[in-house]
Each structure stands twice: as C-alpha cells, then as structure tokens.
C-alpha cells in the first residue's frame, strides 16, 4: 500500500481473544515505524486460534482495521495475516538440485527449496512455510548463503510447516468480507520471532514462546536457523477459566481480575493480603477476597503451561542447545512474576520479548501482546525485499532495492 509518500505494510494478528491491525511505515533507510493500531475483541469468533464463527471474526477484523485506518490516516487494502492452532505441524526435509551455471544463482536456490517441498502432505493440509536451515555444495556442509559460490550439486535442509487448508480458507474468508486482500498467511510464532529475537540469540540457540489467549506457540532456533515449531492448545484462556470457576465469577470479570490483579509472586505478606473485589453471578453482591487466593488459582495453571513447553523442548532434543535461553512474549507473558517462575522451571535464562528495531507508537511497540502483529509487518517487508532483490552481479546496492520496493508499493495501490 501507499499513502502519499508513505510505504506501508499491515499486519493482522487474528488472536483468540482479539484481532489487532498494525500499520508499519517503511522509511528510505528500510527502518519500520508503527503509525497505526486498532484492536477489537473477537467475542467468541475463534477458539484456540481457529475460526469458529466467520461473522463474528469478520466483524472484529473490520473494526480493528477501521481503527488502524483512522490512526494512520490511510486506507488499508491488503494485510499479512498470522495463523496458529492445533492443526499446525512441522517437519524437516532435504532437497537437491544440479547447478545450471558456473555459479549458484537465486534460481538454483529456489529450485532446491522446491525440491525439499516435494513431500507427502496429509489430505486437507497445505505447506505454509519452507524455511531454509542450511545448504551444502558438493558435500561441503553448513553454508548459509550459497548464491555466488561455485559448485555443481546444491543441497538444502529445510523446515517445513503445514496447516489445515480449511483453517487458512476460513481466515481468508473473514479478511475478504472486509474488502481486504491477503498478502500472505504467516505462522504466528515465526512472526513473533521476527519481532523479538536478534541474530546473536538465534546463533546461540533460543526458544521463543508466544503465550496468547488460545494457544502457546513455540519456535526454536539453533545455529542461526529455525529448527522446530509447535503450537500447544493451552494458554491464557485456561487461566481465565480457572479464575472464573475458582472465584465463582463470570468469565468477563475473571479476565479483568487476571489482568488487573493476577500475580505469581508477592514481595511480602501485606501484598498477598490485599483484598480484591470479585463480582458475583446475577444480582448477588460482590465479594472481597485476598490476592493470595488468586495466586493459588493462577500459579498451578501457569506452571502447567510452562511445563508443557519444557517437555516439548525435551521431546525434540534441543534442551542442551538453547544457550541463549527462553524468550516469553504474548499477552499472558505480562503476568507479574512469570519470568521468575519460568526460570525455575526451565533452569535457563528467561526474558520478556518485546519488538526490537521498530519505532513509532511506543506504547504499542513495547507491549508483548503486539509482538506477532509487528512481526507480521517485518515479515512482509522482508518478503518484499527478497522478491525484489536483484542478482548480486547486477545489484546497485541498498538504494536499488528500496527503489524496487517503492515501485512494488505503487503497483499495489
């Protein structure tokens, strides 16, 4: 999209509890500034990351996009959409191709990745991503960027992510009902990784865990490459449900109590004894309970979620290779005390993940709940750059790439 002199990319994070639309402006130097934001509750339109009510979800998308339109002073016509859910699965694959010329070109790289994509996919599933891990040229392993190197046989190790065709179609239908085009559908933890991780962490080995409302999404990087992705169907909604049952209060109030009073650790007994007001069902008067009671409800479920994540890391055999630790992001990651509890469970460093290298609306950029949406913008920018990047021998440098990006935006008004 383009508005005046603004080159814009829009990320649409379709989450279980809310839809968020984020507008990023790409500057002349390639820097991204967030200039628009809108959010709206899904009101039951999604369950555990999957659309269960198209009308409700489409309405939430339209409202979120309208708000982002207004803030950014532009008309949004296409978006990059995030997806998660239990239907997501992943595996590694290998491809091989012969090099056609004296040097490896981008066409050779595309062919070898297409070769790796030639795997049996279950009925009803579709390949969502094929992410290169490393290349091999004539038996020489561990090559990151093969373009320009000499060789006759190119091999690639690739991480394949698949998802349910119906899930992708349903999200696309909701977006289409708002009169928007879908630039691409991106796995949510992959998008979040773009926003919160740096290259040093990926090289050392890191696991990003995006704990939202409906799902907890994992992405593991080792030696600079994506090695494993996984979606767990347990997250913040389970915590809210526990509060609703434990305190005998409607779910909408339980969510508010979780956000405003939820904590996993207290500094002293006085903090634990602070009373909170708990609304009752129907016309019964509200009750007052200590925060200590709330902690006893919330902490076991949080520990369970983190233990599931730990068990998945162990199952795939990467526990000893995650030297940079765990990065927690997503709305649930804001629970006070979560980092300390996570360090006890994982026995490795843990930090809160917020978007890096993005300017603009500080309150939105610094919120872990928006990591996926911002990551979708960054993924979109990166995707366009890779599509428009000229061959090395004819490249005019960064300015030529930026000029081509500008032409792409102009063509897609």
Secondary structure, DSSP 8 states (H G I E B T S, - for coil): -EETTEEEEEEEEE-SSEEEEEEEEE-TTS-EEEEEEEEEE-TTSEETTEES-HHHHHHHHHHHHHHHHHHHTS---EEEEEE-STT-EEEEEEEEEE--SSB--HHHHHHHHHHHH-S---TTEEEEEEEEEEEEETTEEEES--TT-B-SEEEEEEEEEEEEHHHHHHHHHHHHHTT-EEEEEEEHHHHHHHHH--HHHHHH-EEEEEE-SS-EEEEEEETTEEEEEEEES-SHHHHHHHHHHHHT--HHHHHHHHHHH-BS--SSHHHHH-EEEE--STT---EEEEHHHHHHHHHHHHHHHHHHHHHHHHHTT-GGG--SEEEEESGGGGSBTHHHHHHHHHSS-EEE----SEEE-HHHHT-GGGHHHHHHHHHHHHHHHHHH---GGG---HHHHHHHHHHHHHHT-
